[in-house]
Amino acid sequence: MPDLEEMARVAVDCGYRIHRELGPGLLESVYETVLAADLVRNGLVVERQKPISIKFDGMEFTDAFRVDLLVENQLIIELKSVEVLSKVHGKQLLTYLRLCQQPLGLLINFGCATYKEGIRRVVNDHTDFASSRLRVNQNQESNQ
């Protein structure tokens, strides 16, 4: 199984190339399809629209939500195609990470004019990762 940081790097690179070649403005589903295929072409196992079950207060909810892309059963990628990301998008991914007990996710917005504006790295309260200006963690989210 590839290293989580290496998977994230490959995903960021693939997303950059897709944004550069296809540009902003397509439907989210188009970017999801192309990014998933590109990640597979790079040797990664990718599940699209992966249903996730959760437990709450002694109850279990089957297929409570779906993550856009789940890479190697470790990296959650949430895709958007909007002009501007809002704080709720980062919070959504952070909640997905918590519920799935995963340490790292990428929020990629293909709707921005530049790729750099649209990518965020979201970390679920883990300190094993190198510092990154793309990082959103639990403490930052609760202060916003």
N, C-alpha and C positions, 0 to 999 in steps of 0.2 A: 504494500500500500504506500503510495507516495506521501511525502512529508506535507503537512498541512500548509506551511508557509510556501512551499513550492507550488502546491495546487492553487493557492491564492495568486501567486505571481503569474502562473499560466493563465488563469481566468482574467486577470487584469490586462495582460498582454493581448489575449484574444478579443476582449471587449474593446480595447483601444483600436485594434485593426478593423473590427466590425464598424465601429463608430466612424472611423476615418473613411472607410470605403462605401458604407451605405448612407452615412450621414444621419442627422436627427430627423424626427417626424414620422417614422413608421409606427405601426401598432406594436405594442409591447410583445404580442405573440410572435411577431416576425423576429424580433431580436432574440426572444427566448429560443425559438427554433434554430436560428443560425448559431447562437452561442453554444447551445447544447451540442450541436453537430461538430462545431469546431473543437470543443473540449474533448469529445469522443475521439476526434481525429488526432488529438494530442495524447491519446492513450489513457484517458480518464473515464471512469464509470460515472454516468450521469443519469439521474432520474428527473423527469419533468413532471411538474404539478403533482409532486409526491404528497399523498394524503397522510396527515399526522393525527394520531389519536392522543387525547389528553385525559388526565384524571384530575378531578376537582371535588373536594369535599366528599370523598367516598364514592363518587360517581365516575363512570368512564364514558367518554364521548368519542365514538369511532369517527374517524375522518373529520375532526373538528375544524381543521384548516388545511391548506395546501401550501407547500413552499414551491416557489417557481422552479428552482433547480437545487438538487441535492447532489453534491459531487463526492464520490467515494464514501458515501454515508457519513461524511464529516463536515463538509463546507456547504453552508447554506448561501445561496445567491438569490437575492430578491431584486427583480427587475422593474423598472419604471420607464415610462416614456412621457414625461411631463416637462413643462418649461422650467419649473423650479421645484427642487425637493423641499418638503416641509419637515419640521421636527418630528411629526407623527410617523413619517416613513422610517426614520432611524429607530424610533421607539417600537414600531411594529416588528422590525427585524430583531431587535434586542429581545423582545418577548418571545419570538419564535426560537431564538437561541436558548433562552432560559428553559422553555417548555421541552425542547429537544435535548437539553443538557449538552449543547455543543459550544465550543469556545469561540468560534470565529465565523463571521458572515461578511458578505460583500453586498452593499447596496449600490446597484449600478443604474443610473438614469441615462438612457440614450436620448432623451429629449432636449438636453442642454446643447448650447452652441458648441462647447468644447467638452471633450471627454473628462478632462481634469475637474471641471465644475460638477460633474455628475457621479463621481465615484466616492464612496465612503466605506471605510473598513469599520466594522462593528465588532467589539470584543465583549464577551460575556464574563465580566468580572474575573478575568484571568490575568496573571502578571507574567506569564512565561514568554510573552511576545515582546519583540523589540518595540520601542516607542515609535509611534507613527502619527503624523498630523492628520491622517485619515481616520484615526481611532475615535470611536464613541464608546464609552463604557458606562456601567451602571451609575457611578457617581456623577458623571457629567449629565446624564439623562435626568436624574432626579433634581438637579439644580436648574434645569431649563423650564 
